[in-house]
Structures are given as C-alpha cells and as structure tokens.
C-alpha cells in the first residue's frame, strides 16, 4: 500500500501541470466538436470526462487523451441528422461493445492493415466536412433546413448568402486569425484557451444588450447549459437496428485506427512503448462509459495527445487529471459557456479541421506512390460527396484490389545456363532471352509466396520457357504455399513433362517442405532422385564443375549466385 501511495504521489507531482493544461484545451474543443457532430455541448463535456477517465484508467498508453474528435464528427453528424442527437449515446455503447469484441478476437492486428493513404484521405474528407459545415455559423445564417449530405447543406447555405450577418462574419475571421497567430508565434499556448474566454465575454455583452451586436450563441441554439457531467440517455433506440450496427462498426474501426496511430505517434515523441492490447480494452470501456452517462463515441485526439506530451506528461495520470479537471471546471463554469458565440465555435472547428490535414503526409505519399496519392483523394472525394463510412469502405476495397494486383505478378529470377556454364541472369521476365542464348538448363527461383493470388502468373511464366531440356525450380526464398500453389506446381510439372523437359526441385525449406511432402508429384520426383537440398548439388549432378571449370570466372559467379540464394 505504501509503495502504491508513493508511486501515485510521484506521478501526481509529475503530471498535474500537463493534466490541467490539457483540460483547459479540452473544454472548448469538446463543446465545439460535439456541436460539429450535431450533439449538444453538454454531451461533448460528458464524453471528455467519462471516456477520458476510463481510457486513462484501463488503457495502455501513457499519453493518449480520449474524447470527442474531428475524425468521428462527420459520421456522427450524418447519423444524428437522421436519428437525432439522443441516439448518439446508444451509438457510443454499441461502438464500445464492437471494440471489445475486436479486442477479444484480437482483430486489431487486421484493422491496422488499412493503408495510410486511405486514412489520410478519410481525414482530409472529414476535415472538409467539418470546415464546410461551419458556413451557417460563420455567416450568421439561421433556420436553414439541415440535410444528410454535405453538398446539399453547402448548397443550402450558398442559396441564402444574401442573408449573411457581417458582425458574425467579422467575429469568425478575427477569432480564426487569432488562432493561427498563436499557432505561428506562440505555439506553446493553444489558441482555443485564448479565444473561448473572449468569445464568452463578447457573447455575454451582446446577449445582455451591453454592446449593440446581434450574435448567435450556444444559448440561442441549445438553451441553458447546466452544470452537469452526466445525464440519463434515451435507451428506447433499438440496439438491433441495422443502421446503428453499420454506423457503430465504421466508428469502431476509425476509433481503433485513430487511437493506435495517436499512441504510436506519442511513443515516437516520448521514446516509449504503449500496450496495444490494453489500449484496445480501454477504448472499448471508454465508449461504453461515455454512452452510459449520456456522451457520444470517442477516440484518441492526436492534437490533445501531442499537447499532453509537450506539456511534460510522463504517465497516464495526466489524462486522468485532465478528465477530473474538465469535470470540476464544467461543474463550476459550464453555464457560462452558453454565451460562446457560434462564430467562435465555427472558427475553432475550422482551426481543428486545418490542423487535421498534414501536408507532409501527402507529400510523402506522392513522392513514393502516385497510386496511393490518387487513392487518398478518391477517398476524400467520396467522404465529402457521399458519406464518411462509404469513403473508408470503398477506399479499403480499392487498396485491397491494388495490393492483390501487385502481388498477383510473379516474382522470380532466372539463371540461363548453356554447356554447363552460366551465360545470363534475367532480373525481369524476358523469356525470349532463353531461346536467344540457346539455353539447355534454366534455374527458376521463386520469391516470397506461391498462392492463389500469384500461382497462375508463375504458371504462365514457366509455360513460356522453350529450348532448355532441364528446368530447376529453386524454392530457397519461397516461404509460404497454399493449396492453389501446390496444385499449380503439379500443373507446371505436368506441362514440362509434355514438353519433354526434366524438372528438378531444390532448396525446399522448413516453411514449405511439410506441405510439399503431402503431394504425390513431390514424392514421385523424390523417388526419381530429382529433389536436392541445394541448387549447387543439383547442377553438379548435371555435370557442372564449379572447382575445375575452364572458365573460372563464370563458374565462380554461378557458385556465388548459388551460395547467396540467387539461384
């Protein structure tokens, strides 16, 4: 007990400053992001308190700050427009249950295989959704009909552009400018900490007629905001509703990805290592807790996590302190946030949207993979024009098809021999070289895998080999084979026999040898003494003499190729 108290005291001393710093940023961001998700400001605070606390208590990262985020806002906003804000707590609980199911089945190792190009494209699309959805708040437009899709909402706003309120527009641009000035000149002081109090003061003066400015505030949109960190959610929503399940599944996948990516980035910043399994557990419980107390789905927030690290956090005690301080400050001062102008909320959300998109990531993708770069923008376009869920699903399918197409191409290296000498090595598939050189022995080295994806490609390659009387199939770098690969080998051997060629198998390693030994064709080759432990041994039985060759250099080159695994 004494050791525990000592440990707690040390962590409390080291992390209270960072915890308070993050809490001050979390309050205006949580309110703004909840509004972006078509939820109430109180639901954002509830999420920051309970999701943040449970994630800190049960999670595996010392730095992740869990709460409302921009990454989920697009999906939540669409869902809330159709089903109402009261459905979001149930959605949070369902999301948490799905995350726990993934945790039990260890599915996180498959979810994180979604490529970064899809994630960055999705993030770009969501950033545009968040930013463009602030048109009404920024322009001071009132009473417009909300639509499920962003394009219709933007068109609705533009059609009422003549009703723009100049004071509101001025407040929006002034506060947005302040946010970016602080980001540029004083990055250690988060801009939302500065603009929120000034916005509240401005809204208070306007609402009470002290200054003659007509500003929409959270109060005019949502009414009074009580001092509460919990509320009983509406559980009348059907847990077995298909739309609920689909939305919860998409949110769970995004939440897991964002949380694990955030934890990894925090690890890189702090030179530490998080526990992925515990972080999954913590995220699932955090969403269930958020929904139970009336909050919305949550995930790790990269900006707040980065601030946590930069503020000197050393342990997840900081995240726990942050949640407790959000609760304490909200209980004392949350009613005053009702004066926060919607124009200030819009500026904070546009600022958040801008910070979500990191140009260096897209530059990096463009420099290394043009197809992945194009895919990012396809995902972003679908996310914006259609739906965030469809965007990430379509992007994942396209990425999978690109992946399959890439690996469906046979990877091999061919050594051409004539008169017991190596005369050429083909790095790419140029089968006309074999006949041109009049090869008599060809060594075909497989690389990687032989499976249902690429087996037909290898079969097509080998069917083009003409002129040589012996084909050596080198398995040294073949590490995996499935039943389709085994069937393809049987077909290859049958094809070579019809062409009157001898087939020799060499260098089958422990990864594939057990599977090969189950087949009849491999047993027949073994009985015919056509299976060898190495290509060197096989070539020597064909008359190659590596030690006494007249052309010592060519012979040495071939032996080097054999020894290093090239053949």
N, C-alpha and C positions, 0 to 999 in steps of 0.2 A: 504493500500500500504506500509506504514511504517512497519507494522508487517511482511509483506511478505519479504521485503528487509532485515529486522533484522533476520528472520528465515533463509533466503538464506545465509547471511553473516556468521551466526553461523555454518551452515552445510559446507560451503565452507572452513572455517577455520579448521574444524574438519576432513575434508575428502580429502584435496588436496594432502597430502603426500601419502595416500593409493592409490588414483587415479593415481598419477604419477608412483608409484611402479608397479601397475598392467599393466599400459600402456607399460612400458619397457619390461615386460614379454610377453605381448600380441603380440607385433610386430613380433618377431622371431617365436613364436608359430603359429600365424595366417598365416604367409607365409609358414611355414613347413606343417601345416595341410591342407592348400589349395593345395599344391603340392601333398600331400597324397591322396587328393580327385580328382586328375587329373585335377585340375583347375590351373589358373595362380597365381603367387604370389600376383599380384595386387588385384585379386578377394578376396583373404583372408583378405587383409587390408580393402577393401571396406566393407566386412562383419563385421569386428571388429568395424569399425567406425559407420556404419548406423544401423546395427542390435543392437549393444551395446547401442547406443544412444536412439533409440526408445524403447528398453526394459527398460532402466533406466527411461525414461520419462513417460511411460504408465504402467510399470509393478508393481507388488505388493510385491516384495521382496526388502529389503534394501541392499542386499549383492550380489545377483546373477550377474555374469558377463557373458553376452551372446555374442557368436561369433562362429567362426569355431571350431569344436570339433572332437576328435577322434571317438566318438560314431557314427557319421554320415559318417565318411570318407569311410568306406567300401562300403556302399550303393551308395554314390556319385561317387566313383571311378568306380564301375561297370556300373553305368548309363552313366558316361562321356565317357567311352571306346566305348560304342555303339552309343551314340547320340552326342558326342562331348562336350567339355567344355562350348561352347556357349549356350548349353541348360540348364545349371545349374541355371542361374538367373530366367528363366521361372519356373524351378522346385521349386525355393525358393518362388516365388509368389504363385504358386499353393499350396505349403505346408502351407503358411500363411493363405490362404483362407480356407483350410480344418481345420486348428486350430481355426479360427474364427467361422466356422460352429459348431465345437465341443463346443466352448465357448457359443454360442447362445443356443445350445441344452443341455448344461450342461453335456456333455458326459465325462468330465474329471474324474468324480467320478466313472465311469466304466473303463476307460482306466487304472487308477492306480491300478485296481484289478489284473493286470498281476503280478504273484508272483515274489518275489525277485530272486528265483532260475533261472527263465527264463532270467531276466535282467542281472544277474551276468554271466550266460552262454553266452548270447549275447555279453556282454562286453569283456569276455575272448576271444571269437572268433574274434571280431573286433580288439582286441589288437594283436592277432597273424597275422591278415591280414595286419595291419599297419606295424608291425615289419618285416614280411617276404617280404613285398612289397618293402622294402628298400635294398634288396640284390644287385640290379643293381647299386644303388648309392654308397653303401658301398664297393662294389668290383671294382667299376670303369668300369662297362660294358656299352658299347654303342651300339645303333642301334638295340636293340633286339625287336622282334615283340611283342606288348602287347596283352594279351588275357583277355577274360571276367572273367575267373575263376582263383583264386589264385593258385591252384595246377599246372595249365599249365604254369603260369608265373614263379613259383618256378622251375619247370622242365626246362623251357627255360633258366633260369639263370644258373642252375647247368650244363646244357649241354655246356655252354660257360665258365665254371670255369677256363679253361686254359688261358683265356684272362684277368685274374684278374690283376689289377693295384696296385702294392704294396704300392706306396706312398698314394694312395687314401685309401686303407685299413688301413694304419697306422694312417692317419688323423682321420678316422672314430673311431678307437679304442681309440686313445688318447683323442678326444673330448668326447666320451662316458664315459671314465674313469673320466674325469674332472667333468662331470655332476653328476656322482654318488658320487664322493669325496665331492663335495659341498653339496649334499643331506645328506651325512652322517655326515660331520664335521661342515658345516656351513649352516644348513637348512634354516636359515632366508634369505640367499642370493640365489635367484633362479639361477640355473646353466645356463639356456639359456641366461641370461643377460651377462654372462661372455664369453661363447663360441662364441656367434654371432659376437661381435666386433673383436675378434681374428681371427675368420674364415674369416670375410670380409677383414681384413688386409692381411691374408695369400693368399686369392684369388686374391686380387689386385696385390700383389707382383708376383704371379705366372703368371697372365694374361699379365702383362707388362714386363715379362722377367727379372725382378729384381732378382728372385730366379729361379733356373732351376728345377721347378717342374711342371708337367703337371696335372692340376686339372680341373675336370668338375665343372662349377659353374652355378648359376641360369642364368647367361648371356649366356653361351653356350647352354643352353636348351631353354630359353624363349626369348632371345634377351634383348634389353634395357628395363629397368623397369622405367617408367615415374613417375614423381611426381604427382600422381592423386589419388583422393579418390572417384571418380565416373566415370563411363563410360556407354555409351548407350548400353544396352544389345540387343541381337538379338531376336526380338519378332516374328520371322517367324515360330517358333516352334508351332505346333498345340496344343492348350490348351485342346482339346478334345481327345488327343491321350491316348489310354488305358494304355500304358506303363508308360506314365507320371503320370496318375492318381494313378496307383498302387504304383509307387515309392513315390509319394508325400504323399499318405496315410500312408505308412510304416514310412517315415521320420517324418511325423507329430506325429505319436504315440510315436516313440522313442524320439523326441524332447520334447514332453509334459512330458513323464516319466523322462527323464534326468533333465529337468528344475525343476519339482516339487520335485524330490529327492534332487537335489542340494539345493533348497530353504529350504527344511526340515532340511538338514544337517547344513546349515548355521544358521538356527534358533536354533538348538541344541548347536552350538558353541557360539552363541551370546545371548542365553536366550531370544529370541524374537519370534514373530509370523508373518509370511507373509500372505498376502491376496491372496489366491489361484485363485480366480476369476480374479482379476486384473493381476496376473502374466500370466494367460492364454491369456488375451487380449493383454498384452504387447508382449508376444511371437509371437502371430499371426501378429501383426503390424510390429514387428521387422523383420520377414521373408519377408513380403511384401516390406518393405523399402529396405532390403538387395537386393532382386531381382530387384527392380525398378532401383537401382543405379548400378547394374551390379555385385552384390555379389552372394554368394551361401547360401544354407539353413544353419540356425544357431540354436543353442540351448545353454542352460547354461553350462558353463565349470566348473566342480567341483574344479579342481586344482586352477584355477584363482579366483574362488569364495572363496575358503579357504584362498588363499593368501590375498584377499581383507579384509576378517575378521581379519586375523592375523596381517595385516598392520595397523589396527586401524580404519577401516571404521565404521561409525555409521549410515549412511544414503545412499540412492541410488544416492546422489550427487556424491559419489565416482565413481560409474560406469559411470556416465555422464562425469566426469572429465577425466576418463580413455579413453573414446571414443574420446573426443576432443583432448587429448594429442596424441593419436595414429594418428589422422588426422594431427596435427601440425608437429609431428616428421616425419611422412611419407612425407608430402609436402616438408620438408626441406632435408631429408636424404634418402628417399626411393631409389633414383637412385643408391646409393652406395651399397644397398643390392644385386645388381646384381652380386657382387663379392663373395657372400656367396657360399662356395663350397657345392656341392651336398652331399659330405660325411658328412659335418657338419649338413646339413638338415636331413640326414639319422640318425645320432646319436641323434639329438633332437627328432625325431619321435620314435625311438626305446625307448628312455627315457620316452616319453609320453606313449607309449604302456605298458611299465613296470609299470608305475605309475597308469595305468587304472585298473590293476588287484590287488585286495587287498586280501591277503591270509586269513586274519582273517574272512572275509565274508564266504569263502568256508569252513573254519574250523568250523564256527558256524553252517552252514547248515549241514555239515557232522555229527556233534555231535547230532543234533536234528531231522534230517530227511534224512535217507540214500537215499530214493527215489528221493527227491528233489535234493540231491547232484548229483545223477546219471543223472537226467534231465538236470542239468546245463551243464554237459559235452556233453550230446547229442545235446543240442542247440549249444554249441561251435563248435562241430564237423560239424554239418550241415551248420553253418555260414561260417566256413572255407572252407569246401569241395564244397558247392553248392552256397549259396547266403545268405547275412545277412537278407534279407526280409523273405526268406523261413525259415531261422533259427528261427526267433522270432515268426513267424506264427505257425510253427509246434510245437515249444515249448509251446506256449499258448494253442494250442489244446490238447496236451498231458497233460498239467497241469489241464485243464478243465476236461478231462476224469478221471484223478486221483481224482480230487475233487468230481466229480459225483459218482465215485465208492465208495469213502469213506462215503459219505452221503447217499448212497443207502442202507447202512446197518442200520437196525432198531436199534434205541437207546431206551432201556427200562429197567425197573426194576420190578421184580416180587416178590410179597409177597405171601407166601403159608400159608394158614390157615386150621386148622383141629379142629373140635369140639370147634369152637368159640375161638380158640387161634392161635396166630402167631407161626408157628413152623420153618419157614425158610425164608430167603431173598436171592434171586438169583441175583447176580450182573451181571452175563453174562447169555446168553441163554442156559440153561441146562434143557430142558423140561422133561427129564426123572426123574428129581428130584420131579416133581409134582406128578407123579404116584407112585414113590417110597415111598413118605410120605403119600400117600392116601389122598391128599388134597380134601376138599369139597368146599372151597371158595378161589378163586385166584384174587389178585389185580394186574392188569397190568398197570403200569404207563408209559405213553408216555413222551418222552423228545424232546424238540425242535420243529420240524415241522412234518406235515403229508402232503406229497405232491406226485407229480408224480414220484419223484426220489425214495422215500423210502416206499411208501404205500404198494407195493407188498411184500416187505420184512416183514413189520408188519403183513400183511395178512398171510404169510407163517408161521410166528412165532405163531400166535394165532390159526392157524389150527392144530398145534401140541399139543395144550392143551387138555388132556384127563383126565377123572376121576373126575374132580370137577363139582359140579352141578350149581355153580354160578360164573360168571366172572364179576369183577368190572373193568371198563375201567376208569382210572383216567386221567383227562385232565389238572391237575393243572399246569404242566410245558409244555403244548402244546401251542405254541404262534402263530402258523400260520397253515392254512389249505387251500388247493386249491380244485378244483372240483374233481380231481382224488382222493384226500384224502377223500372227502365226499363219493364218490362212493365206495371206499374201505371199509369205515365204514359200509355202507349199506350191502356190501357183507359179512363182518365179522359178523354182527348181524344175517343175513340170515343163515350163516354157523352154528352159535351157536344154533340157533333155531332148525335146522335139527338134531343137536346132543343132543337136549333136555336140553340145558343149559339156565339158566336165565342170561340176560345181564343187568347190571346196569351202568349208566353213572354218573360220579361225577366230581365236581370241574371245570366245564367248565368256563373259564374266559372271560373277555370282548373282548379279541383278536379274539376268535373263536366263541363265543356264537351267534352273529348275523348270521353267516354262517350256524351254526347248525340248527337254528330255521327256516331256509328256507326249510329244508328237511322234507319229510313225515315220515321217520323212527324215527327221533328225536321227532316229535310231537306224534307219537304212543307210544314211551317209556314214554314220559311225561304224557300222559293220563293214562298210566298204573302205574303211580307213581314209575317209575324206574329211574328217574333223580333226583339227590341230589346235594346240594350245597357243601357238603364235604364228604370225604370217611368215616369219623367218624360217620356222621349221617346215611350213608347207612349201615355200619356194625352194628350199633345199631338196625336198623330195622330187621336185620338178627339174632338178639339175642345176639350180642356181648355186654358185660357189662364191660366197662373199669374201673368202680369205685369199683365193688364188685366181681371181679374175684377171684377165689381161688388161681390162680397163678398170684399174684400181679405183679411180676417182668416181666413176659411175656406180661401181659396186659399193663403194663406201657410202655414197649418197643414198642408195637404196637401203643399205643396212641402217643408216641413221634414221631414215624415214620409218623403217620398221620398228626400231627401238623407241622412237619418240611417239609412236602411235599413229603416224601419218598413214601408214598402210596396214 
